[in-house]
C-alpha cells in the first residue's frame, strides 16, 4: 500500500515538473529551428523542443511550429497545488509572464555571451 502511494507521488512530481517546463520553459531552440534549412540529427538531439506540440512543413516551403498552451499548463499547476492540500494561491498572470520573459532573457543573454567569445 505504501509502495503504491510512493509511486503515485513520484508520478505526480513528474507531472508537475512537466507542467512547469511547459508553463515556463524557453523556446529559443524552436525559434532557431525555424531558420535552419535542413537540421542534422545531432543538432536536433541537443535542442530543447519540449514545448512544441506540432511541427509542419507545408508544400510551399517554410515551417509551422505550434506550441503547447502555457496558460493551460499554469492552470494545471494551480489545480495540482490545490489537490495537494496546500494553500492554493493562484499565480497572477503578470507574474507568470514575468517569469517567461526573464527565462527568455537569460537564454538570449547566455547565447550572446557564447557568440561574443
N, C-alpha and C positions, 0 to 999 in steps of 0.2 A: 504494500500500500504506500509506504514512504518512498519507495523507488519510483513509483508512478507519479507521485507528487513532485519529486525532483526532476523527472523527465518533462513534466508539464511546465515547470518553472523555467527549465533550460530552454524549452521551445518558445515560451513567452518572451524571454530575454532576447532570443534570436529574432523573433518577430519585431520586437521593439527597436532593436538596432537597425533592422532593415527599414522600418518606417522612418527612423531618424535619418538614415542615409538618403532616403527618397525626399524627405522634407528639407534637409539642409545641405545635401551633397552638392558638389561642384559639377559644372557642365563644360568646363574648359576643353576636355578631351573630345567631347561630342562636337563642339564648335570646330576644333582642329580637324576632325574627321570630314567636315563639310568641304574643307579646302584641299583635301588630298585626292588626287585623281584616282589612283589605284593603290590603296594601302596594302602593305605586305602583312602577312600573318603575324610576324614577330612584333611589329608595331601595334597591331590590334590587340595582341595579348597583354601588352603593357598599359593600354588605355583603360581608364575608369569609365565604363559605359553603363554603369548600374542604373542610372536614372532614365535610360532610354527605353521606351515602350515599344517603338516600332521604327524601322528604317526602310525606306522605299527608294528605288532608283527608277524614276519614270522613263518611258521610252524616249522622250525628247531630250534626255540628259539631266544632269543635276542630281540632287539627293534631297530627300524629305526625311526629317527626323522628328518623331513625336516623343514627348517626354511624359513620364508619369505625373499625375496631378499632385503638386506639393501641398495644396490646401487639404485635399482628401487625406494625405499622409499625416498632416498635422492633426486633423480631426480624429484619425485612428489612434494617434498617440494620446490625445486627450481622453478618448474613451478608455484606452488601456490604463491610463493613470487612475481614472475613476473606478474601474473594476478592481484595481489592486487594493482598494480600501484607503488609499492615500487621499489627502485633501485634493480634490480635483480643481486645480487652478488653471483656468484657460490661459494659454499663451496668447497674448494680444497679437493681432495680425501685424502691427507695425514692428513689434519686437522680432517676430519670425522673419519678416522681410529684412530687418537689420542684420540678423544672423546670416541670411543668404548673401547679402551684399558683402558683409565682412569676409565670409569664406571665399567668395569670388575675388575680392580684392587681394586677399592673401595669396591665392593661386596666381593671379596676374603679377603680383609683386615678385613672387618666387620665380616665375618664368622670366621676368625681366632681368633679375639678377643672374640667372643662368646664361642668358644670351649676352649679357654685358661682360661676362668673364671670358 
